[in-house]
Amino acid sequence: PIPYLLKLWFAAFLGAAAGWGCKLMLGPRHPIPVATVVLGIYGTCYFAVTFAFGIPEARNVIGRVLRIVKSLKR
């Protein structure tokens, strides 16, 4: 459905904007650490926005991550 796709594209756009802004702030550095930081920010932003929109796949992934973190704390 169109609203579902719009939510995913909006999340991707926000994640890309956040990653691009971070890349600009980091300046010229070695590409591997920059890519690690930028992609981490993109992914975190994307999953946060899709989770907030109630996208089921994002809720499943974040739920699994939280369960793994809880099991590691024991």
Contact map, one row per residue, 1 for C-alpha under 8 A:
11111000000000000000000000000000000000000000000000000000000000000000000000
11111100000000000000000000000000000000000000000000000000000000000000000000
11111110000000000000000000000000000000000000000000000000000000000000000000
11111111000000000000000000000000000000000000000000000000000000000000000000
11111111100000000000000000000000000000000000000000000000000000000000000000
01111111110000000000000000000000000000000000000000000000000000000000000000
00111111111000000000000000000000000000000000000001001000000000000000000000
00011111111100000000000000000000000000000000000001000000000000000000000000
00001111111110000000000000000000000000000000000000000000000000000000000000
00000111111111000000000000000000000000000000000000000000000000000000000000
00000011111111100000000000000000000000000000111011000000000000000000000000
00000001111111110000000000000000000000000100010000000000000000000000000000
00000000111111111000000000000000000000000000000000000000000000000000000000
00000000011111111100000000000000000000000000110000000000000000000000000000
00000000001111111110000000000000000000001111110000000000000000000000000000
00000000000111111111000000000000000000000100000000000000000000000000000000
00000000000011111111100000000000000000000000000000000000000000000000000000
00000000000001111111110000000000000000001100100000000000000000000000000000
00000000000000111111111000000000000001101100000000000000000000000000000000
00000000000000011111111100000000000001000000000000000000000000000000000000
00000000000000001111111110000000000000000000000000000000000000000000000000
00000000000000000111111111000000000001000000000000000000000000000000000000
00000000000000000011111111100000010001000000000000000000000000000000000000
00000000000000000001111111100000000000000000000000000000000000000000000000
00000000000000000000111111100000000000000000000000000000000000000000000000
00000000000000000000011111111000010000000000000000000000000000000000000000
00000000000000000000001111111000000000000000000000000000000000000000000000
00000000000000000000000001111100000000000000000000000000000000000000000000
00000000000000000000000001111110110000000000000000000000000000000000000000
00000000000000000000000000011111110000000000000000000000000000000000000000
00000000000000000000000000001111111000000000000000000000000000000000000000
00000000000000000000000000000111111100000000000000000000000000000000000000
00000000000000000000000000001111111110000000000000000000000000000000000000
00000000000000000000001001001111111111000000000000000000000000000000000000
00000000000000000000000000000011111111100000000000000000000000000000000000
00000000000000000000000000000001111111110000000000000000000000000000000000
00000000000000000000000000000000111111111000000000000000000000000000000000
00000000000000000011011000000000011111111100000000000000000000000000000000
00000000000000000010000000000000001111111110000000000000000000000000000000
00000000000000000000000000000000000111111111000000000000000000000000000000
00000000000000100110000000000000000011111111100000000000000000000000000000
00000000000100110110000000000000000001111111110000000000000000000000000000
00000000000000100000000000000000000000111111111000000000000000000000000000
00000000000000100000000000000000000000011111111100000000000000000000000000
00000000001001100100000000000000000000001111111110000000000000000000000000
00000000001101100000000000000000000000000111111111000000000000000000000000
00000000001000000000000000000000000000000011111111100000010001000000000000
00000000000000000000000000000000000000000001111111110000000000000000000000
00000000001000000000000000000000000000000000111111111000000000000000000000
00000011001000000000000000000000000000000000011111111110010000000000000000
00000000000000000000000000000000000000000000001111111111011001000000000000
00000000000000000000000000000000000000000000000111111110000000000000000000
00000010000000000000000000000000000000000000000011111110000000000000000000
00000000000000000000000000000000000000000000000001111111011000000000000000
00000000000000000000000000000000000000000000000001111111111000000000000000
00000000000000000000000000000000000000000000000000100111111100000000000000
00000000000000000000000000000000000000000000000000000011111110000000000000
00000000000000000000000000000000000000000000001001100111111111000000000000
00000000000000000000000000000000000000000000000000100111111111100000000000
00000000000000000000000000000000000000000000000000000001111111110000000000
00000000000000000000000000000000000000000000000000000000111111111000000000
00000000000000000000000000000000000000000000001000100000011111111100000000
00000000000000000000000000000000000000000000000000000000001111111110000000
00000000000000000000000000000000000000000000000000000000000111111111000000
00000000000000000000000000000000000000000000000000000000000011111111100000
00000000000000000000000000000000000000000000000000000000000001111111110000
00000000000000000000000000000000000000000000000000000000000000111111111000
00000000000000000000000000000000000000000000000000000000000000011111111100
00000000000000000000000000000000000000000000000000000000000000001111111110
00000000000000000000000000000000000000000000000000000000000000000111111111
00000000000000000000000000000000000000000000000000000000000000000011111111
00000000000000000000000000000000000000000000000000000000000000000001111111
00000000000000000000000000000000000000000000000000000000000000000000111111
00000000000000000000000000000000000000000000000000000000000000000000011111
